[in-house]
Amino acid sequence: MQVERLYRFPVKGLSAESLEDVRLSPGETLPHDRRFALVQGDAPFDAAAPRFLPKQNFACMMANARVVLLHSAFDPVSGTLSLAGPDGDRLTAPTGTAAGRAGIAAFLTRFLGEEARGEPRFLDVPGHAFTDQKLKGVSLINLASLHALEAAIGRRLDPLRFRANLYLSGLPAWAEFDWVGQELLVGGARLSVFRRTRRCPATQVNLETAERDCDVPALLRQHFGHADLGVHATVVEGGRLAVGDAIELLGPPAEAESDPPVA
């Protein structure tokens, strides 16, 4: 088994950035993954006391399909974010200043048009990641499972519809579901898989046209009896990982193996 592709998504809901390698830290996402978000004006998100909120509180593919037509690029050295819309409208602004974030918020709000609610804010909250689940972590896709879905429905799907961090090869379709509760060695990092990934309406969206042209959750249920594709894991032990790195299934955590059986 090995890592075939590696991505981060600096702005929640916006485009992927391909990586060759990355260094993971315990209990964290990939560096800069889901670091920023456009928070809808009516969302109950408090930057002074950040907490997980469902994705509909933010600009995202599930609620705002047109965001796939935006191209974004984050430079972690300068801290600038570049945005380009399909109509040629462009912006490059610093994320580290209030004025820069206000400019980004205004750009994205104009793009959303009637889908913008209230006065959206573009936020970067130190220590917080705008993930789709309460635990910070890493999302993984088994490419064989994706290919099994494609074979069942008779069409190709862009893997980035699923917005995962790691895309893996070398194991049978759906075998990754057996990893829940087990640990993996991926490159130099150790991961603990904690849940299957339930797919949402975001995966319906064609990344080139922004049309909802394929009901992925319904098709998964129709052909496989569930709406899951991929798994989520937390980083237990940090380290470097890269495209091409081997993946080794380690089994349950050592403490779980040593627990006495329940009478």
Buried (B, 14 or more C-beta within 10 A) or exposed (E): BBBBBBBBBBBBBBBBBEBEEBBBBEEBBBBBBBBBBBBBEEBEBEEEEBEBBEBEBBBBBBBBBBBBBBEBBBEEEEBBBBBBBEEEEEBBBBBEEEEBBEBBBBBBBEBBEEBBBEEBBBBBBEEBBBBBEEBBBBBBBBBBBBBBBEEEBEEEBEBBBBBBBBBBBBBEBBBBBEBBEBBBBBBBBBBBBBBBBBBBBBBBBBBEEBEBEBBBBEBBBEEBEBBBBBBBBBBBBBBEBBBEBEBEBBEEBEEEEEEEEEE
